[in-house]
Amino acid sequence: MSLSAPTTATNTVTLHARSVRKTFVSGRIESTVLHDLTLDVQAGALTLISGPSGCGKSTLLAILSGLQSADSGQVHALGHDLSGLSARALESFRLQHTGFVFQGFNLFPALTALEQVELPLSYMGLAKDVVRKRAVDSLEEVGLGPRMRLLPSELSGGEKQRVAIARALAKEPELLFADEPTSALDAANGQIVIDILHRIARTHGTTVLCVSHDPRLVHHADRVLAMEDGRILSDHVPPSPLATATEPR
């Protein structure tokens, strides 16, 4: 199916997917989780892929980010045909151009928040002073400047997720992918994470693509793609929380 993107913060399309299909086989059972999806994703906006568990949204995110390959169709990211890249080139592309935030934080127990953020930067060939400055700046941007020397065991769940966001942000990625970033958090911390992701999209011009079944994200996204059974059912711009709050009853 083909869907035209609603107007967002910029008209620059950074992700193109055309007729993407994905099927998993278990024994004699074949299950198609993505049915020939076609979509464009624009920069400078938070795009949310919503839907129930098992609808294919995480698989779509993995394919758009190059973590998985599609069975058929094409994905172009920042002008690169991901299916045409070798494994090494794809790994380099993800390192240089993408950031990832996951539900489980994926932090190393023995590293401080600052060291967590510095680690991927050290693989990018950056000078040590650049690595340190980027890490410190990113942690300060997510509100963790005073806590950057703490270990994960000394941080709350919301703070751990903010470290994970800072780690992705420090790479200065054009593409930022978030998979269920608020599902392990309470309402207050979930709200903080949502606000940070939205601010990153707007202030850095980053393409932020998030998958979640958390209804709290809907009114904070610039665009919502609703999925069910491997298909996109709707594509719309949600009303802002302010507009919703001021509507007459």
C-alpha positions in Angstrom: 0.0 0.0 0.0 1.2 3.5 -0.7 0.7 6.4 1.7 1.6 10.0 1.2 3.2 11.6 4.2 1.5 14.4 6.0 3.3 17.7 6.2 5.9 17.6 9.0 8.7 19.9 10.2 10.7 19.5 7.0 10.1 18.2 3.5 13.4 16.3 3.4 12.6 12.6 3.1 15.4 10.5 4.7 13.8 7.0 4.6 12.0 5.4 1.6 10.4 2.0 1.8 8.9 0.5 -1.3 6.8 -2.8 -1.3 8.6 -4.2 1.7 7.6 -7.7 2.6 8.8 -9.9 5.4 7.9 -13.5 6.2 9.1 -15.8 8.9 9.0 -19.6 8.6 8.8 -22.0 11.6 8.7 -25.6 10.5 5.8 -25.8 8.0 4.2 -22.6 9.2 4.8 -19.5 7.2 3.8 -16.1 8.6 3.9 -12.9 6.7 4.5 -10.1 9.2 4.8 -7.2 6.6 2.6 -7.0 3.6 4.2 -5.0 0.8 4.5 -1.7 2.8 5.4 1.6 1.1 6.1 4.7 3.1 8.3 7.8 3.3 9.7 9.3 6.6 10.8 12.9 6.9 13.5 14.6 8.8 12.9 17.0 11.7 9.9 15.1 13.0 9.0 12.4 15.5 7.1 9.7 13.5 5.3 7.1 15.6 4.5 3.6 14.4 1.7 2.4 16.8 -0.2 -0.8 17.0 -0.8 -3.9 19.2 2.0 -6.4 20.0 2.7 -8.7 17.1 1.4 -6.3 14.4 4.9 -6.1 12.7 5.9 -2.6 13.9 9.2 -3.7 15.5 10.0 -5.8 12.4 9.4 -2.7 10.2 11.7 -0.6 12.4 14.4 -3.3 12.2 14.2 -3.3 8.4 14.2 0.5 8.0 17.2 0.7 10.3 19.2 -2.0 8.5 19.1 -4.5 11.4 17.1 -6.9 9.4 16.7 -7.4 5.6 13.4 -7.5 3.8 12.4 -10.6 1.8 11.4 -8.3 -1.1 11.1 -4.6 -1.7 13.6 -1.8 -1.2 14.7 0.5 1.6 16.6 3.6 0.9 18.1 5.5 3.9 19.9 8.8 3.4 20.1 7.9 -0.3 21.7 4.5 0.3 20.0 1.3 -0.9 20.4 -0.8 2.3 19.9 -4.1 0.4 22.9 -3.2 -1.8 25.3 -2.7 1.0 27.7 -5.4 2.2 27.5 -6.5 5.8 30.6 -4.4 6.6 29.2 -1.3 4.8 25.9 -1.7 6.5 27.6 -1.9 9.9 29.6 1.2 9.0 26.4 3.0 7.9 24.7 2.2 11.2 27.7 3.4 13.2 28.1 6.7 11.4 24.5 7.7 10.7 22.1 6.0 13.1 21.3 5.9 16.8 19.2 3.3 18.6 17.1 3.4 21.9 15.6 0.2 23.1 13.2 -0.8 25.9 15.8 -2.6 27.9 18.3 0.3 28.1 21.3 -2.0 27.2 23.7 -0.4 29.6 26.9 -1.9 30.9 26.8 -2.4 34.7 30.5 -1.5 35.3 30.5 1.8 33.3 29.4 5.2 34.5 26.8 7.2 32.5 29.6 9.2 30.9 31.5 6.1 29.9 28.3 4.5 28.4 28.0 7.5 26.1 31.7 7.7 25.2 31.9 4.0 24.3 30.3 4.1 20.8 32.0 7.4 20.0 35.4 5.7 20.5 34.6 3.4 17.6 33.9 6.3 15.3 37.6 7.5 15.1 37.0 10.7 17.0 39.6 12.5 19.0 39.4 11.9 22.8 38.6 15.6 23.5 35.8 15.4 20.9 34.4 12.2 22.4 34.4 13.7 25.9 32.7 17.0 24.8 30.0 15.2 22.8 29.3 12.8 25.7 29.1 15.6 28.3 27.0 17.8 26.1 24.5 15.0 25.3 24.1 14.0 29.0 23.5 17.6 29.9 20.9 17.9 27.1 18.9 15.1 28.6 19.2 16.5 32.1 21.9 14.2 33.5 24.9 16.5 33.8 25.1 16.2 37.6 24.7 12.4 37.5 27.1 11.5 34.7 29.6 9.8 37.0 27.1 7.3 38.4 26.7 3.6 37.6 23.5 2.2 36.2 22.7 0.6 39.6 22.6 4.2 41.0 20.2 5.5 38.5 16.4 5.2 38.2 14.7 3.5 35.2 13.9 6.9 33.6 17.5 8.0 34.1 18.9 4.9 32.5 16.7 5.5 29.5 18.0 9.0 29.3 21.5 7.7 29.3 20.6 5.5 26.4 19.1 8.5 24.6 22.3 10.5 25.3 24.4 7.6 24.0 22.5 7.7 20.7 22.4 11.5 20.5 26.1 11.9 21.0 26.8 10.2 17.7 24.9 13.1 16.0 22.9 10.7 14.0 20.7 11.7 11.1 18.4 8.8 11.9 17.3 7.9 15.5 15.3 4.7 16.0 13.4 4.0 19.3 11.8 0.6 20.0 9.2 0.8 22.9 11.3 3.5 24.7 8.6 4.2 27.4 7.1 0.8 28.0 9.3 0.1 31.1 8.7 3.5 32.6 6.1 5.1 34.8 4.0 8.0 33.5 6.3 10.8 34.7 9.5 9.3 33.3 7.7 8.2 30.2 6.6 11.8 29.6 10.2 13.1 30.0 11.5 10.5 27.5 8.8 11.5 25.0 9.6 15.2 25.3 13.3 14.6 24.8 12.7 12.5 21.7 10.4 15.2 20.3 12.9 18.0 21.1 15.8 16.0 19.4 13.7 15.8 16.2 12.9 19.5 16.2 16.2 21.1 17.4 18.6 18.7 15.7 16.6 18.1 12.5 16.9 14.4 13.2 14.6 11.8 11.7 13.2 10.2 14.9 11.2 7.0 14.2 9.6 5.3 17.2 7.5 2.2 17.6 5.3 1.8 20.6 1.9 0.7 21.8 2.0 3.3 24.5 -1.0 5.7 23.9 0.9 8.5 25.7 3.1 9.0 22.7 0.3 9.6 20.2 -0.3 13.3 21.0 3.4 14.1 21.1 4.2 12.7 17.7 4.3 14.8 14.6 2.9 11.9 12.6 1.3 8.5 13.5 1.3 5.4 11.4 -1.2 2.9 12.9 -0.4 -0.7 12.1 -2.3 -3.9 12.4 -1.5 -7.4 11.0 1.5 -6.2 9.0 -0.3 -3.4 7.3 -0.6 0.4 7.8 -4.2 1.2 8.4 -3.9 5.0 8.8 -1.4 7.8 8.5 -2.2 11.0 10.2 -1.1 14.1 12.1 -2.5 13.9 15.7 -3.9 17.0 17.4 -1.6 18.6 19.9 -2.2 18.2 23.6 -2.9 21.9 23.9 -5.5 21.8 21.1 -7.1 18.8 22.7 -7.2 20.4 26.1 -8.9 23.6 24.7 -11.5 21.9 22.6 -15.1 22.8 23.8 -16.9 20.0 25.6 
